[in-house]
Amino acid sequence: MKLPHQVSGALRTFSYFLASGTHYMLEGVPYLDLYGKEPSAIEQTYAIFANVLEVDEKGEVTNLKHAEKRATDYLRSYCDPAFRVEPPFQDWEVELH
């Protein structure tokens, strides 16, 4: 079974805005240098996005903005130790599968 189009579209769009440095939730965060230098930070960002993303029985994404917020909050906190993620991450959100 393939990923539903909404899921692959959400992943593609999230990837584009992260890689281009234009994700509005990361304005002012200097994270682009992490690409190629600290891949584990990018890996964890995508893991959180994928773990939090939810789909309904039709394969339609139901919480895209929430998944983006949780993932970008992680990346922001990685770049700025003074930034606190609220609420703190639960174990299932940060698992690497």
C-alpha positions as CSV (number, residue, x, y, z in Angstrom):
1,M,0.0,0.0,0.0
2,K,1.3,3.4,-0.9
3,L,1.1,6.6,1.2
4,P,-2.0,8.6,0.5
5,H,-1.4,11.6,-1.7
6,Q,-2.2,14.0,1.2
7,V,0.5,12.4,3.3
8,S,3.1,12.5,0.6
9,G,2.1,16.0,-0.2
10,A,2.4,17.1,3.4
11,L,5.9,15.5,3.6
12,R,6.9,17.1,0.3
13,T,5.7,20.6,1.3
14,F,7.2,20.4,4.7
15,S,10.5,19.3,3.2
16,Y,10.5,22.2,0.6
17,F,9.9,24.9,3.2
18,L,12.5,23.5,5.6
19,A,15.2,23.0,2.9
20,S,14.5,26.4,1.3
21,G,14.7,28.2,4.7
22,T,11.3,29.7,4.2
23,H,9.2,27.9,6.7
24,Y,7.2,30.7,8.5
25,M,7.4,28.9,11.8
26,L,11.2,29.2,11.7
27,E,11.6,32.8,10.8
28,G,14.8,34.1,12.3
29,V,16.1,30.7,13.3
30,P,19.6,30.0,11.7
31,Y,19.0,26.3,11.1
32,L,20.1,25.9,7.4
33,D,23.7,25.3,8.4
34,L,22.6,22.1,10.1
35,Y,22.1,20.5,6.7
36,G,25.2,18.4,6.1
37,K,26.8,19.3,9.4
38,E,24.3,18.0,12.0
39,P,22.1,15.6,10.2
40,S,20.7,14.1,13.4
41,A,18.9,17.4,14.1
42,I,17.2,17.2,10.7
43,E,16.5,13.5,11.2
44,Q,14.8,14.2,14.6
45,T,12.8,17.1,13.1
46,Y,11.4,14.7,10.4
47,A,10.8,12.0,13.0
48,I,8.7,14.3,15.1
49,F,6.7,15.5,12.0
50,A,6.0,11.9,10.9
51,N,5.2,10.7,14.5
52,V,2.7,13.5,15.1
53,L,1.1,13.6,11.7
54,E,-2.4,12.0,11.8
55,V,-4.6,10.8,9.0
56,D,-8.3,9.7,9.0
57,E,-9.7,6.5,7.5
58,K,-9.7,8.1,4.0
59,G,-6.0,8.9,4.3
60,E,-6.6,12.6,4.7
61,V,-4.2,14.5,6.9
62,T,-6.1,16.0,9.9
63,N,-3.4,17.9,11.9
64,L,-0.8,19.3,9.5
65,K,-0.2,22.6,11.3
66,H,0.1,20.8,14.7
67,A,2.7,18.3,13.2
68,E,4.6,21.2,11.7
69,K,4.5,23.2,14.9
70,R,5.9,20.3,17.0
71,A,8.6,19.6,14.5
72,T,9.7,23.2,14.0
73,D,9.6,23.8,17.8
74,Y,12.1,21.0,18.1
75,L,14.4,22.6,15.5
76,R,14.0,26.0,17.1
77,S,14.9,24.6,20.5
78,Y,17.9,22.8,19.0
79,C,19.2,26.1,17.6
80,D,18.2,28.2,20.6
81,P,18.7,26.5,23.9
82,A,16.7,29.3,25.6
83,F,13.6,28.3,23.7
84,R,11.3,25.9,25.6
85,V,9.0,23.6,23.8
86,E,5.5,23.7,25.4
87,P,4.2,21.2,26.2
88,P,7.4,19.2,26.5
89,F,7.7,16.3,24.0
90,Q,6.3,13.0,24.9
91,D,8.4,9.9,24.3
92,W,6.2,8.7,21.4
93,E,6.8,12.1,19.6
94,V,10.5,11.8,19.5
95,E,10.9,8.1,18.8
96,L,13.1,7.1,15.8
97,H,11.6,4.2,13.9
